[in-house]
């Protein structure tokens, strides 16, 4: 099942239809998710970054997603997030995956509370929907550029679509400050996982 999840998550995506339908609420974004050769002994690891379609040269939100099989019958898959220690060194790796060939585990930081449990739903023969939500009582907090950052993570993915519910949270007020505030970002897969 982990190979289906990895295959569905890997590729190039954008939310063109959503941005055209609701330009006031949704920026037109490009999202890249690429496999990287980290933790190969027991998991599949992806690098992700995104960019505004009008400024592809300035990607942001670089992150590492480690997909693992776990012994939880309710959610047999888990995603553990990591952050590059120097995001600028990987800037543009979505468009230029060769930059990821030099990435090592020494260059990333574990984000301990940034975990998602993944459940699968069978849609048809060899077609699934995966729903990833945080375990109860977990909080995704980390320090970035000297500031404490809190993110509410979750997603759904099928063979053709990636739906992101990610939101930045103000730790003081608990209110969402960026991301899927008015509803999820709906990305359509434009290129497949053949990497």
C-alpha positions as a Python dict, from the first residue, in 0.01 Angstrom:
ca = {
    (1, 'X'): (0, 0, 0),
    (2, 'X'): (290, 236, 70),
    (3, 'X'): (393, 222, -297),
    (4, 'X'): (46, 339, -405),
    (5, 'X'): (64, 627, -157),
    (6, 'X'): (412, 726, -275),
    (7, 'X'): (310, 700, -640),
    (8, 'X'): (3, 918, -586),
    (9, 'X'): (201, 1182, -394),
    (10, 'X'): (491, 1200, -639),
    (11, 'X'): (476, 1437, -932),
    (12, 'X'): (395, 1792, -1032),
    (13, 'X'): (61, 1945, -936),
    (14, 'X'): (-124, 2275, -965),
    (15, 'X'): (-457, 2423, -859),
    (16, 'X'): (-530, 2609, -1185),
    (17, 'X'): (-903, 2532, -1194),
    (18, 'X'): (-954, 2640, -833),
    (19, 'X'): (-753, 2961, -881),
    (20, 'X'): (-948, 3053, -1194),
    (21, 'X'): (-1284, 2983, -1028),
    (22, 'X'): (-1204, 3170, -705),
    (23, 'X'): (-909, 3406, -769),
    (24, 'X'): (-989, 3621, -466),
    (25, 'X'): (-940, 3325, -229),
    (26, 'X'): (-691, 3095, -401),
    (27, 'X'): (-352, 3182, -548),
    (28, 'X'): (-250, 2973, -850),
    (29, 'X'): (22, 2745, -712),
    (30, 'X'): (256, 2482, -850),
    (31, 'X'): (348, 2196, -615),
    (32, 'X'): (634, 1954, -670),
    (33, 'X'): (677, 1631, -472),
    (34, 'X'): (986, 1428, -564),
    (35, 'X'): (1131, 1104, -429),
    (36, 'X'): (1463, 1133, -250),
    (37, 'X'): (1702, 853, -152),
    (38, 'X'): (1674, 894, 227),
    (39, 'X'): (1569, 632, 485),
    (40, 'X'): (1546, 375, 204),
    (41, 'X'): (1589, 84, 444),
    (42, 'X'): (1238, 114, 589),
    (43, 'X'): (1044, 392, 418),
    (44, 'X'): (987, 608, 109),
    (45, 'X'): (1087, 972, 134),
    (46, 'X'): (966, 1270, -68),
    (47, 'X'): (1084, 1628, -102),
    (48, 'X'): (807, 1887, -148),
    (49, 'X'): (805, 2254, -235),
    (50, 'X'): (564, 2495, -395),
    (51, 'X'): (565, 2828, -578),
    (52, 'X'): (324, 3091, -699),
    (53, 'X'): (271, 3027, -1071),
    (54, 'X'): (369, 3389, -1145),
    (55, 'X'): (702, 3347, -966),
    (56, 'X'): (829, 2993, -1015),
    (57, 'X'): (1184, 3110, -947),
    (58, 'X'): (1095, 3176, -581),
    (59, 'X'): (972, 2842, -440),
    (60, 'X'): (896, 2807, -70),
    (61, 'X'): (769, 2564, 196),
    (62, 'X'): (1043, 2307, 137),
    (63, 'X'): (975, 1997, 344),
    (64, 'X'): (1059, 1630, 361),
    (65, 'X'): (785, 1367, 397),
    (66, 'X'): (889, 1021, 517),
    (67, 'X'): (624, 757, 441),
    (68, 'X'): (633, 454, 671),
    (69, 'X'): (437, 139, 735),
    (70, 'X'): (338, 104, 1101),
    (71, 'X'): (163, -160, 1307),
    (72, 'X'): (-163, 29, 1353),
    (73, 'X'): (-461, -152, 1202),
    (74, 'X'): (-667, 169, 1192),
    (75, 'X'): (-398, 369, 1009),
    (76, 'X'): (-131, 136, 869),
    (77, 'X'): (72, 417, 713),
    (78, 'X'): (235, 724, 869),
    (79, 'X'): (393, 1041, 735),
    (80, 'X'): (672, 1200, 941),
    (81, 'X'): (778, 1551, 839),
    (82, 'X'): (1130, 1690, 840),
    (83, 'X'): (1265, 2033, 747),
    (84, 'X'): (1583, 2110, 557),
    (85, 'X'): (1839, 2282, 779),
    (86, 'X'): (1918, 2515, 489),
    (87, 'X'): (1605, 2547, 271),
    (88, 'X'): (1787, 2784, 33),
    (89, 'X'): (2031, 2506, -62),
    (90, 'X'): (1735, 2306, -196),
    (91, 'X'): (1545, 2597, -347),
    (92, 'X'): (1427, 2496, -691),
    (93, 'X'): (1477, 2122, -639),
    (94, 'X'): (1115, 2063, -736),
    (95, 'X'): (1195, 2181, -1088),
    (96, 'X'): (1554, 2053, -1076),
    (97, 'X'): (1547, 1717, -890),
    (98, 'X'): (1921, 1666, -946),
    (99, 'X'): (1972, 1903, -650),
    (100, 'X'): (1824, 1630, -428),
    (101, 'X'): (2090, 1372, -515),
    (102, 'X'): (2327, 1527, -260),
    (103, 'X'): (2071, 1545, 23),
    (104, 'X'): (2169, 1351, 336),
    (105, 'X'): (1998, 1291, 670),
    (106, 'X'): (2252, 1527, 832),
    (107, 'X'): (2097, 1813, 635),
    (108, 'X'): (1743, 1774, 770),
    (109, 'X'): (1578, 1821, 1108),
    (110, 'X'): (1308, 1594, 1247),
    (111, 'X'): (985, 1779, 1331),
    (112, 'X'): (868, 1558, 1620),
    (113, 'X'): (499, 1655, 1640),
    (114, 'X'): (457, 1685, 1264),
    (115, 'X'): (310, 1341, 1202),
    (116, 'X'): (8, 1219, 1007),
    (117, 'X'): (-169, 885, 1029),
    (118, 'X'): (-285, 764, 689),
    (119, 'X'): (-592, 554, 616),
    (120, 'X'): (-674, 414, 276),
    (121, 'X'): (-1013, 371, 112),
    (122, 'X'): (-1050, 141, -188),
    (123, 'X'): (-1225, 319, -476),
    (124, 'X'): (-1192, 48, -744),
    (125, 'X'): (-947, -221, -846),
    (126, 'X'): (-599, -80, -778),
    (127, 'X'): (-738, 271, -713),
    (128, 'X'): (-739, 422, -368),
    (129, 'X'): (-798, 738, -173),
    (130, 'X'): (-561, 811, 115),
    (131, 'X'): (-665, 1038, 402),
    (132, 'X'): (-388, 1172, 629),
    (133, 'X'): (-473, 1333, 964),
    (134, 'X'): (-272, 1406, 1278),
    (135, 'X'): (-292, 1168, 1572),
    (136, 'X'): (-498, 1299, 1864),
    (137, 'X'): (-317, 1538, 2098),
    (138, 'X'): (-27, 1606, 1861),
    (139, 'X'): (85, 1953, 1760),
    (140, 'X'): (320, 2041, 1475),
    (141, 'X'): (549, 2312, 1619),
    (142, 'X'): (899, 2408, 1511),
    (143, 'X'): (1135, 2703, 1502),
    (144, 'X'): (1201, 2872, 1168),
    (145, 'X'): (1411, 3188, 1127),
    (146, 'X'): (1403, 3236, 1504),
    (147, 'X'): (1022, 3220, 1528),
    (148, 'X'): (800, 2948, 1666),
    (149, 'X'): (580, 2816, 1387),
    (150, 'X'): (270, 2602, 1430),
    (151, 'X'): (115, 2420, 1135),
    (152, 'X'): (-205, 2217, 1115),
    (153, 'X'): (-127, 1939, 865),
    (154, 'X'): (-361, 1706, 675),
    (155, 'X'): (-423, 1593, 321),
    (156, 'X'): (-616, 1360, 94),
    (157, 'X'): (-473, 1211, -223),
    (158, 'X'): (-598, 1000, -511),
    (159, 'X'): (-431, 899, -834),
    (160, 'X'): (-526, 1233, -993),
    (161, 'X'): (-569, 1486, -712),
    (162, 'X'): (-389, 1612, -402),
    (163, 'X'): (-603, 1806, -153),
    (164, 'X'): (-413, 2005, 110),
    (165, 'X'): (-570, 2126, 433),
    (166, 'X'): (-240, 2268, 565),
    (167, 'X'): (-273, 2590, 763),
    (168, 'X'): (-35, 2809, 956),
    (169, 'X'): (-159, 2870, 1309),
    (170, 'X'): (-86, 3169, 1530),
    (171, 'X'): (41, 2997, 1849),
    (172, 'X'): (-88, 3284, 2064),
    (173, 'X'): (-446, 3293, 1932),
    (174, 'X'): (-491, 2949, 1775),
    (175, 'X'): (-629, 3115, 1460),
    (176, 'X'): (-523, 3020, 1107),
    (177, 'X'): (-300, 3280, 942),
    (178, 'X'): (-221, 3124, 601),
    (179, 'X'): (-305, 2824, 387),
    (180, 'X'): (-639, 2647, 360),
    (181, 'X'): (-831, 2900, 569),
    (182, 'X'): (-1144, 2902, 350),
    (183, 'X'): (-1118, 2540, 244),
    (184, 'X'): (-857, 2305, 106),
    (185, 'X'): (-624, 2370, -185),
    (186, 'X'): (-719, 2128, -464),
    (187, 'X'): (-422, 2031, -679),
    (188, 'X'): (-452, 1830, -999),
    (189, 'X'): (-162, 1604, -1092),
    (190, 'X'): (-8, 1735, -1415),
    (191, 'X'): (289, 1498, -1446),
    (192, 'X'): (316, 1154, -1298),
    (193, 'X'): (559, 984, -1068),
    (194, 'X'): (791, 844, -1332),
    (195, 'X'): (1109, 976, -1175),
}
